[in-house]
Amino acid sequence: MNFDFTQNHFALFNLPARFALDQRNIDSHYRNLLATYHPDRFASESDTVRRMSLQIATQINEAYQTLKSPIARGRYLLKLSGFDTEEESNTAMPIDFLMNQMQWREAIGDAKATQNIESLENIGRELAAETSALEQHLASLLDETHDLSAATVAVRKLRFMEKLEQEIGNAIETLLF
């Protein structure tokens, strides 16, 4: 079994190290890698080979989880370039972004208080559109202008957006059940 454990996720999936990737392409490479290295294919092999196939499958799954998520993929690209997004310690954001966050949180709170699922869904659609635009901006920052400092801010913004989307999902779930 020939496998290079030192490959980064992009090299493992035989994809260019860039943010803008086709999800179908990521999925296809994932399925092909698993078909080749899945532990079930090595069930009758020695303990060493079975253990290695499990390690390879684990690395393939970790790479897939990273590459399929825009936030994780952006974070990983920055990490490969030596940049830390500092999501846990650096919450500084542009004032206009923070104002939008406050408005969305207030709207979510109002919709929860009035048990207005339709309003929550509308806010969710608005956030999804904002998230998509921010992902496109991040692709430009990483793949075209290579402005890695601005890209770290964009990843942190996406993380904030993800938390808002989760809050909306939780609110809708609470109201439905």
Summary of the structure (lengths in Angstrom):
residues: 177
radius of gyration: 20.0
end to end distance: 50.0
largest distance: 61.7
contacts: 484
relative contact order: 0.12
helix: 75%
strand: 0%
